[in-house]
Amino acid sequence: MNNHFKSIILQKTGASSLQEKEVIQSLWSGYGKIIRVTLEGSPLKSVVVKNVQLPKQLNHPRGWNSDIGHQRKLKSYQVESYWYKNYSNQSKARLPKCLAITKKEGEVLIVLEDLDESGFLLRKQNVSWLEIEACLQWLANFHASFLGKDPIGLWEVGTYWHLATRPQELKVLEDIELKKAAAAIDNALSNCQHKTFVHGDAKLANFCFSKNGQVAGVDFQYVGGGCGMKDVAYFVGSCLNENDCERLESKILDTYFSHLHNAIGYKNEALEKEWRALYYVAWADFHRFLKGWSPGHWKINSYSERITKQVIKNL
């Protein structure tokens, strides 16, 4: 980390000195790192720093190296910076507090609360129903916070798999029926009456759990406008196998909408009716991306295929 960024961290935290303790993870395709920084002389023991750096050469893990992908990633970091600066404090859902954002010579620094120090130190690969419900409640609170708001400065249409940003994946999609229906699926979601901000990458790996069952969300590169069902369908697919996706389908939706109405403060029946129907459309939308991006991916299963065929038939 350069000295300018170090001085910003010291200034914003009141620390007398800092140490780069560990790299939590490298950012996708070599665009920088997320680092835990320990502090001396500050009320905070540590902070988490997202340091975005442009790679010297494009190196996508699945070989999708292109200017389209590069520009999408650049915008995603601009969106995340704008999100933390202008919207994050409006969220009813728990997320890290932003302490500083700065740019210098093409690099971006986002200084965030260390959620581990705040009690959200658990990461899950397998979840119980109570943990699933906690994440559904987080999504409901998040969506309720931004219902009807215009995503100025964010992605006009949230999620990283949005059709307009994925022309390459659509071009190589071998499922001709799905390929022909892709625009109609996208339009059904984009033209819904009830819109909010979606997280855009609400997979299980982006939730941090506390020992008492509370949840916080991280990673807001693809936050933007849209139907909340995009987040719900994507989250469910990230943590359940196809049998459980089907078995728990009604329970998942009932639970989510119960929490959403509570967060809104009243039962919005028109919204629930519209979004329940769009749950399957959202599932088909991600399925379209996945089959073009990685045809052998484990998330492509008989449940996804069946839902998608029914959605196409109903369009």
C-alpha atoms as one frame of an Amber mdcrd trajectory, in Angstrom:
protein
   0.000   0.000   0.000   1.388   3.419  -0.916   2.245   6.025   1.718  -0.592
   8.352   0.696  -3.139   5.635   1.449  -1.444   4.832   4.751  -1.648   8.476
   5.798  -5.375   8.572   4.955  -6.008   5.517   7.160  -4.069   7.042  10.051
  -5.902  10.339   9.678  -9.413   8.832   9.485  -8.927   6.396  12.366  -6.836
   8.605  14.648  -4.184   5.886  14.810  -0.515   6.621  15.488   0.723   3.664
  13.434  -0.578   0.778  11.338   0.492  -2.622  10.120  -0.767  -4.617   7.146
  -1.645  -7.786   9.026  -2.998 -10.079   6.290  -4.445 -10.290   2.821  -8.053
 -11.427   3.284  -8.433 -12.076  -0.428  -7.255 -10.945  -3.828  -9.852  -9.209
  -5.959 -11.247 -11.018  -8.999  -8.890 -11.161 -12.017  -6.011  -9.389 -10.261
  -7.659  -6.014  -9.621  -6.167  -5.530  -6.162  -6.553  -6.880  -2.641  -8.654
  -6.740   0.497  -6.339  -6.312   3.484  -6.808  -6.340   7.252  -4.825  -3.481
   8.809  -4.138  -3.380  12.552  -3.938  -0.014  14.297  -2.092   1.464  17.274
  -3.331   4.497  19.224  -6.872   4.293  17.843 -10.193   3.256  19.422 -10.348
   0.751  16.539  -8.143  -2.318  16.751  -8.258  -2.866  13.002  -9.909  -1.914
   9.722 -10.477  -3.721   6.446  -9.056  -1.985   3.397 -10.144  -2.601  -0.183
  -7.258  -1.475  -2.380  -8.240  -1.532  -6.063  -5.335  -1.521  -8.510  -5.537
  -1.914 -12.276  -3.794  -5.129 -13.372  -0.779  -4.898 -15.685  -2.426  -7.550
 -17.855  -5.938  -8.964 -17.903  -6.084 -12.402 -16.332  -9.612 -13.735 -15.954
  -9.801 -17.111 -14.142 -12.116 -18.529 -16.835 -10.423 -16.897 -19.804 -12.976
 -14.104 -20.319 -10.394 -11.418 -21.021 -11.908  -8.478 -22.906 -12.319  -4.741
 -22.822 -16.026  -5.267 -22.063 -15.113  -7.189 -18.911 -12.406  -4.675 -17.997
 -14.795  -1.717 -18.306 -17.461  -3.589 -16.322 -15.014  -4.161 -13.468 -13.824
  -0.549 -13.528 -17.400   0.676 -13.298 -18.116  -1.811 -10.510 -15.473  -0.190
  -8.285 -16.758   3.279  -9.141 -20.257   2.101  -8.192 -19.059   0.586  -4.926
 -17.258   3.811  -3.975 -20.339   5.871  -4.786 -22.542   3.423  -2.887 -20.499
   3.648   0.315 -20.239   7.421   0.067 -23.878   8.215  -0.735 -26.188   5.328
   0.145 -24.726   2.851   2.638 -25.831   4.770   5.738 -29.468   4.512   4.552
 -29.487   0.722   4.756 -31.599  -1.028   7.404 -29.539  -4.144   6.723 -26.226
  -4.459   8.587 -23.096  -3.756   6.563 -19.627  -2.381   7.308 -19.370   1.311
   8.138 -17.287   3.232   5.621 -14.505   5.287   7.197 -12.826   6.705   4.095
 -12.731   6.606   0.297  -9.893   8.074  -1.730  -8.278   7.756  -5.165  -4.727
   8.378  -6.329  -2.941   7.572  -9.584  -5.562   5.103 -10.772  -5.845   3.290
  -7.427  -8.885   3.315  -5.168  -8.857   2.902  -1.382 -12.008   2.047   0.585
 -11.496   1.875   4.360 -14.175  -0.138   6.134 -15.151  -1.302   9.599 -13.637
  -4.701  10.399 -16.736  -6.850  10.805 -14.702  -9.566  12.554 -13.928  -7.092
  15.349 -17.627  -6.152  15.480 -18.638  -9.762  16.125 -19.391 -10.969  12.591
 -16.413 -13.273  12.439 -18.003 -16.448  11.026 -18.108 -17.457   7.344 -20.333
 -20.337   6.287 -20.132 -22.900   3.516 -23.114 -24.876   4.774 -26.110 -23.254
   6.431 -29.008 -24.272   8.636 -32.541 -23.009   8.050 -32.074 -20.358  10.775
 -29.007 -19.035   8.959 -30.863 -19.016   5.646 -33.669 -17.076   7.292 -31.181
 -14.556   8.714 -29.866 -13.906   5.190 -33.401 -13.636   3.784 -34.193 -11.119
   6.514 -31.046  -9.181   5.593 -32.147  -9.073   1.958 -35.663  -8.021   2.950
 -34.292  -5.193   5.112 -31.947  -4.116   2.338 -34.688  -4.071  -0.306 -37.100
  -2.250   2.000 -34.489   0.465   2.563 -34.396   1.468  -1.092 -37.856   0.646
  -2.372 -38.881   3.064  -5.109 -35.559   4.946  -5.095 -33.670   5.920  -8.240
 -30.192   4.296  -8.407 -28.336   7.491  -9.332 -24.587   6.814  -9.509 -25.106
   3.051  -9.245 -25.810   0.424 -11.903 -29.064   1.351 -13.587 -29.781  -2.378
 -13.574 -28.067  -4.206 -10.718 -26.340  -7.653 -10.689 -23.145  -8.719 -12.411
 -24.973 -10.989 -14.872 -27.287  -8.321 -16.332 -27.910  -9.139 -20.001 -26.693
  -5.832 -21.458 -23.282  -6.292 -19.796 -22.873  -9.925 -20.948 -22.972 -10.004
 -24.779 -20.098 -12.511 -25.019 -21.787 -15.057 -22.780 -25.023 -14.722 -24.730
 -23.214 -15.141 -28.051 -21.740 -18.521 -27.058 -24.895 -19.802 -25.323 -25.773
 -23.113 -26.973 -29.300 -23.362 -25.558 -31.074 -21.796 -28.561 -34.496 -21.620
 -26.897 -33.064 -19.778 -23.898 -30.959 -17.558 -26.162 -34.065 -16.422 -28.059
 -35.915 -15.750 -24.795 -33.061 -13.892 -23.052 -34.270 -10.388 -23.945 -37.859
 -11.140 -22.919 -36.672 -12.551 -19.577 -34.546  -9.456 -19.010 -37.424  -7.140
 -19.949 -39.827  -8.858 -17.556 -37.444  -8.141 -14.674 -36.354  -4.665 -15.778
 -39.904  -3.448 -16.423 -41.435  -4.568 -13.140 -43.562  -1.958 -11.397 -42.012
  -2.325  -7.945 -38.279  -1.680  -7.934 -35.617  -1.331  -5.300 -31.834  -1.556
  -5.101 -30.482  -5.086  -5.398 -27.201  -6.127  -3.784 -26.221  -7.725  -7.066
 -23.908 -10.450  -5.737 -25.772 -11.785  -2.706 -24.109 -15.188  -2.538 -23.476
 -16.990   0.750 -19.776 -16.033   0.641 -20.734 -12.349   0.917 -22.490 -12.784
   4.262 -20.705 -12.612   7.616 -22.319 -14.298  10.619 -22.119 -13.586  14.329
 -22.232 -16.285  17.026 -25.733 -15.173  18.019 -27.093 -15.617  14.498 -26.962
 -12.054  13.207 -25.807 -11.348   9.646 -23.929  -8.571   7.843 -23.460  -8.229
   4.091 -20.362  -7.161   2.150 -19.248  -6.459  -1.450 -21.371  -3.808  -3.181
 -19.748  -3.645  -6.613 -22.938  -4.591  -8.450 -25.579  -2.767  -6.433 -28.201
  -1.124  -8.620 -31.844  -0.920  -9.562 -34.160  -3.867 -10.060 -36.472  -6.523
  -8.684 -35.514  -7.929  -5.283 -36.134 -11.465  -6.497 -32.818 -11.352  -8.343
 -31.002 -11.342  -4.998 -33.269 -13.952  -3.438 -33.015 -16.465  -6.300 -29.249
 -15.973  -6.587 -28.726 -16.365  -2.830 -30.803 -19.553  -2.689 -28.864 -21.036
  -5.591 -25.572 -20.246  -3.845 -26.242 -22.335  -0.748 -28.823 -25.067  -1.479
 -28.761 -28.136  -3.690 -31.478 -28.598  -6.293 -33.623 -30.849  -4.082 -33.646
 -28.327  -1.235 -34.253 -25.434  -3.644 -37.450 -27.158  -4.689 -38.453 -28.542
  -1.281 -38.028 -25.208   0.507 -39.280 -22.961  -2.302 -42.580 -21.915  -0.674
 -41.003 -21.580   2.775 -38.231 -19.366   1.376 -40.658 -17.004  -0.343 -43.096
 -16.899   2.583 -40.231 -16.089   4.953 -38.716 -13.416   2.741 -42.022 -11.611
   2.172 -42.918 -11.777   5.861 -39.647  -9.992   6.689 -40.086  -7.567   3.784
 -43.546  -6.473   4.956 -42.214  -6.043   8.495 -39.338  -3.904   7.214 -41.653
  -1.789   5.058 -44.115  -1.403   7.925 -47.201  -2.752   6.191 -48.254  -5.622
   3.910 -47.680  -4.559   0.325 -49.828  -7.153  -1.442 -49.313  -5.737  -4.950
 -45.537  -5.921  -4.590 -45.667  -9.470  -3.228 -47.914 -10.670  -6.044 -45.633
  -9.194  -8.701 -42.355 -10.331  -7.153 -43.524 -13.881  -6.342 -44.173 -14.440
 -10.046 -40.808 -12.894 -10.922 -38.869 -15.245  -8.606 -38.842 -17.852 -11.364
 -37.986 -15.278 -14.020 -35.026 -14.126 -11.911 -33.900 -17.742 -11.602 -34.101
 -18.184 -15.396 -32.162 -14.933 -15.909 -29.182 -16.140 -13.881 -29.443 -19.578
 -15.491 -29.077 -17.865 -18.905 -25.859 -16.192 -17.804 -24.443 -19.326 -16.208
 -25.019 -21.565 -19.234 -23.121 -19.114 -21.440 -20.369 -18.309 -18.941 -19.607
 -21.796 -17.601 -21.740 -24.571 -19.166 -20.372 -27.200 -16.771 -21.054 -25.206
 -13.573 -22.459 -27.127 -10.592 -25.376 -24.700 -10.241 -26.801 -25.846 -13.593
 -29.231 -28.571 -12.563 -32.600 -30.139 -13.333 -34.445 -27.656 -11.059 -32.944
 -24.670 -12.908 -33.644 -26.255 -16.288 -37.250 -27.029 -15.383 -37.955 -23.556
 -14.020 -36.358 -21.907 -17.050 -38.363 -23.981 -19.540 -41.579 -23.073 -17.713
 -40.658 -19.374 -17.683 -39.963 -19.432 -21.424 -43.288 -21.196 -22.027 -45.159
 -18.561 -19.959 -43.539 -15.484 -21.562
